[in-house]
C-alpha cells in the first residue's frame, strides 16, 4: 500500500495540517498508521466529511408505544439497583455466564457452528477438533470485544466512531485484518433482506450523521436509544463483514452506559430479529424491534434478581 504524509494531505484536500492531525487523532482517516511522531496516510484515503457542517437528520422514526410501556423494565432495574453492590463472586459468575451465552448466540446468528460447550472450551484456550480456525477466532475475538466494552463503561467513554471502529477491529482481528476497523470500500447487499445498504462512498458521512443523531436521541428511553443505535448502524452497514456482531456489541455498550444489562439475542430468535430489523429499515417503524430488546432486557434483569 502506498502512503502520503500529512503535508501531502494538506495539498490534496485543501485543509490545514492542524485539522488533518486532529482528524488523525480522532481516528477519522481510514487506514492511517502512526510511525513515531509522523503519520502515514493511504494514498487512496477519502477526505473525511467535516462534521462541523453536517446537520443531524431530522427524520422521525415511528415509535408509538404506550406511555407506560417501560414501567416493568424500569421497576426491575430499580429493584436491581437497590441490591447493589452485587457480591463480587456472584457478579463474576453472572458475567462469565452471560459473556459465554452472548458470544455463543451472537456468533451463532452469523453462522458459527460452535456449540455452547465448544465455545466455552475455546474460550478456555482449548482447540475443538473439526472446527475451523475462523470459528475459533470468532469466539476469542468476541470475548475480547466484551472486555473492551467493560473498559469503556468503567471509563465513561462516549459512543464515537473511534470506539465503533475499535469494536469492529476486535471482531475481525486475524480473520480479516485488511478490513478490520475500516469502513467498506465496496457496495454490499444483505442476504434475504428487503433493505439495500447505501453506496460505500456515502458511508463516512452517514456514520458522522449517526453519531450526531445519536446525541439527539437522549430524550428517548435508553432502550429506544440503544435499539436505534443498533438498527441505524446496521442500516448503514459500514463494514464489509462483522456488522451484526459490532452493532449488537454497540447496542449493549449503550445499554450498559445507561445502567442496564447487556441483552442476548438468541440464535433461535434469529428470524424475529431479522424481520423486525428489516421492517425498521424499510418503513422506519421500530416498534417491534424495541419490543424485542425490551423483552430481552426484562429477561436479563430477572436473571440477575433470581440470584440475589
C-alpha positions in Angstrom: 0.0 0.0 0.0 1.2 3.5 -0.9 1.1 6.3 1.7 1.3 10.1 1.7 2.4 12.5 4.5 0.2 15.0 6.4 1.8 17.7 4.3 0.8 15.9 1.1 -2.8 15.6 2.5 -2.9 19.3 3.1 -2.3 19.9 -0.6 -4.6 17.1 -1.7 -7.6 18.0 0.5 -7.0 21.8 0.8 -7.4 21.8 4.6 -4.9 22.8 7.3 -2.3 20.5 8.7 -3.6 21.1 12.2 -7.1 20.0 11.1 -5.6 16.8 9.5 -3.7 16.0 12.7 -6.9 16.4 14.7 -8.7 14.0 12.2 -5.9 11.5 12.6 -6.1 11.7 16.4 -9.9 11.1 16.2 -9.3 8.0 14.0 -11.3 9.5 11.2 -8.8 8.9 8.3 -9.2 5.4 7.1 -6.1 3.2 7.3 -3.8 5.9 8.7 -0.8 4.5 10.6 1.3 6.4 13.2 5.0 6.0 12.7 6.8 7.6 15.6 5.7 11.3 15.6 4.6 11.1 12.0 1.6 9.7 10.2 1.4 7.6 7.1 -1.9 8.2 5.2 -3.1 5.8 2.5 -2.8 7.5 -0.9 -6.4 6.4 -1.7 -7.9 7.6 1.7 -11.1 9.5 1.3 -11.2 13.0 2.8 -13.3 12.9 6.0 -16.6 14.7 5.9 -16.4 17.8 8.2 -18.9 17.1 11.0 -18.9 20.8 11.8 -21.1 21.4 8.7 -23.2 18.2 9.0 -26.6 18.6 10.5 -28.5 15.9 12.2 -31.1 14.0 10.2 -34.5 15.4 11.0 -36.3 12.1 10.1 -38.7 11.0 12.8 -38.9 7.3 13.5 -42.2 5.5 14.0 -42.2 4.6 17.7 -45.7 4.8 19.2 -45.5 2.6 22.2 -47.9 3.0 25.2 -46.9 5.7 27.7 -46.3 3.1 30.4 -44.7 0.5 28.2 -41.3 0.6 30.0 -42.8 0.5 33.5 -41.9 -3.2 34.1 -38.3 -2.9 32.9 -37.8 0.3 34.8 -39.2 -1.2 38.0 -37.0 -4.3 37.6 -33.9 -2.1 37.1 -34.8 0.0 40.1 -35.1 -3.2 42.2 -31.8 -4.5 41.0 -30.1 -1.1 41.6 -31.4 -1.3 45.2 -29.5 -4.6 45.7 -26.1 -3.2 44.5 -23.3 -3.6 45.1 -23.7 -7.2 44.0 -21.4 -9.6 45.9 -18.1 -9.9 44.0 -18.2 -13.7 43.4 -21.9 -13.6 42.4 -21.2 -10.8 39.9 -18.1 -12.6 38.4 -20.2 -15.8 38.0 -23.0 -13.9 36.3 -20.7 -12.0 34.0 -18.9 -15.2 32.9 -22.2 -17.0 32.2 -23.6 -14.0 30.3 -20.4 -13.4 28.3 -20.4 -17.0 27.2 -24.0 -17.1 26.1 -23.6 -13.7 24.5 -20.6 -14.9 22.5 -22.2 -18.2 21.5 -25.5 -16.6 20.4 -24.1 -13.6 18.6 -21.7 -15.7 16.6 -24.3 -18.4 16.1 -26.6 -15.8 14.4 -23.9 -15.2 11.9 -23.4 -18.9 11.1 -20.7 -20.0 13.6 -21.3 -23.8 14.3 -19.6 -24.0 17.7 -22.0 -25.3 20.4 -22.3 -23.5 23.8 -20.0 -26.1 25.4 -17.5 -25.9 22.5 -17.5 -22.1 22.8 -16.7 -22.4 26.4 -13.8 -24.8 25.7 -12.4 -22.4 23.0 -12.5 -19.5 25.5 -10.6 -21.6 27.9 -7.8 -21.9 25.4 -8.5 -25.4 24.0 -8.8 -26.3 20.4 -12.0 -28.1 19.2 -11.4 -30.7 16.6 -13.4 -30.4 13.3 -14.0 -26.7 13.7 -12.3 -24.0 11.6 -9.7 -21.5 12.8 -12.1 -18.8 11.8 -14.8 -20.1 14.2 -12.3 -20.3 17.0 -11.2 -16.7 16.3 -14.8 -15.5 16.2 -15.3 -16.8 19.8 -12.0 -15.5 21.1 -12.4 -12.1 19.4 -16.0 -11.6 20.6 -14.9 -12.2 24.2 -12.1 -9.6 23.8 -14.6 -7.2 22.4 -16.8 -7.6 25.5 -13.8 -7.0 27.7 -13.2 -3.8 25.7 -16.8 -2.7 26.3 -16.4 -3.1 30.0 -13.4 -0.9 29.9 -15.3 1.8 28.0 -18.1 1.6 30.5 -15.7 2.0 33.5 -14.0 5.0 31.9 -17.4 6.6 30.9 -16.3 6.7 27.3 -19.0 8.1 24.9 -20.2 6.5 21.8 -17.8 7.6 19.0 -16.8 6.5 15.5 -13.4 5.7 17.0 -14.9 3.2 19.5 -17.1 1.7 16.9 -14.1 1.0 14.7 -12.2 -0.4 17.6 -15.0 -2.8 18.4 -15.1 -3.9 14.8 -11.3 -4.3 14.7 -11.5 -6.7 17.6 -14.3 -8.6 16.0 -12.3 -9.3 12.8 -8.8 -9.5 14.3 -6.8 -12.1 12.4 -9.9 -13.0 10.4 -9.7 -10.1 8.0 -7.1 -7.7 9.2 -7.2 -5.7 5.9 -10.8 -4.7 6.6 -10.8 -4.8 10.4 -11.8 -1.4 11.8 -12.1 0.1 8.3 -15.3 1.3 6.6 -16.1 -0.7 3.5 -14.8 0.4 0.1 -17.3 -1.5 -2.0 -21.1 -1.9 -2.2 -22.8 -4.8 -0.4 -26.2 -6.5 -0.1 -27.8 -8.2 2.9 -28.9 -11.7 2.0 -32.7 -12.2 2.5 -33.4 -8.5 3.4 -35.5 -6.0 1.5 -33.2 -3.2 2.5 -30.1 -2.4 0.4 -27.3 -0.6 2.2 -26.2 2.7 0.9 -23.4 3.3 -1.6 -20.0 2.9 0.1 -19.0 6.4 -0.8 -21.8 7.7 1.5 -20.7 5.6 4.5 -18.3 8.2 6.1 -20.9 10.9 6.0 -23.7 8.6 7.2 -21.6 7.5 10.1 -21.0 11.1 11.0 -24.7 11.7 11.0 -25.4 8.6 13.0 -23.3 9.9 15.9 -24.9 13.4 15.7 -28.3 11.8 15.6 -27.5 9.5 18.5 -26.6 12.5 20.6 -30.1 13.9 19.8 -31.8 10.7 20.9 -31.2 11.3 24.6 -34.8 12.3 25.0 -35.9 8.7 24.3 -36.0 5.9 26.8 -32.5 4.3 27.0 -33.8 1.1 25.4 -35.1 3.0 22.4 -31.9 4.9 22.1 -29.8 1.7 22.1 -32.2 0.0 19.7 -32.0 2.9 17.3 -28.2 2.9 17.5 -28.1 -0.8 16.6 -30.7 -0.5 13.9 -29.3 2.5 12.2 -25.7 1.3 12.3 -26.8 -2.0 10.7 -28.8 0.0 8.1 -25.7 1.8 7.0 -23.8 -1.5 7.1 -20.5 0.4 7.3 -18.2 -2.6 7.2 -17.6 -5.4 4.7 -18.2 -8.1 7.4 -18.9 -8.2 11.1 -21.7 -5.6 11.1 -24.2 -7.7 13.0 -21.8 -8.6 15.9 -20.5 -5.0 16.0 -24.0 -3.5 16.2 -25.1 -5.9 18.9 -22.0 -5.1 20.9 -22.6 -1.4 20.4 -26.2 -1.6 21.5 -25.1 -3.4 24.7 -22.4 -0.8 25.3 -25.1 1.9 25.2 -27.4 -0.1 27.5 -24.5 -0.6 30.0 -23.6 3.1 29.8 -27.2 3.8 31.0 -27.0 1.3 33.8 -29.0 -1.5 32.1 -27.7 -5.1 31.5 -26.4 -6.3 28.1 -29.1 -8.3 26.3 -28.6 -11.6 24.5 -30.4 -12.0 21.1 -30.7 -15.8 21.0 -29.7 -17.8 18.0 -33.2 -19.4 17.9 -34.7 -15.9 17.7 -32.8 -15.0 14.6 -35.8 -14.9 12.3 -37.8 -12.5 14.6 -34.6 -10.4 15.0 -34.0 -10.1 11.2 -37.7 -9.4 10.4 -38.1 -6.7 13.0 -34.9 -5.0 11.8 -35.8 -5.2 8.1 -39.2 -3.7 9.0 -37.4 -0.8 10.7 -35.0 -0.3 7.8 -37.7 -0.3 5.1 -40.5 1.6 6.9 -38.8 3.4 9.8 -41.1 1.6 12.2 -39.0 0.5 15.2 -41.9 -0.7 17.4 -41.3 -4.4 17.0 -37.6 -4.2 17.4 -37.8 -2.0 20.5 -40.3 -4.5 22.0 -37.9 -7.4 21.3 -35.0 -5.6 23.0 -37.2 -4.7 26.0 -38.3 -8.3 26.4 -34.7 -9.4 26.4 -33.7 -6.8 28.9 -36.5 -7.9 31.2 -35.3 -11.5 30.9 -31.8 -10.4 31.8 -32.9 -8.3 34.8 -34.9 -11.2 36.2 -31.9 -13.5 35.7 -29.8 -11.2 37.9 -32.5 -10.8 40.5 -33.1 -14.6 40.8 -29.5 -15.0 42.0 -29.6 -12.2 44.6 
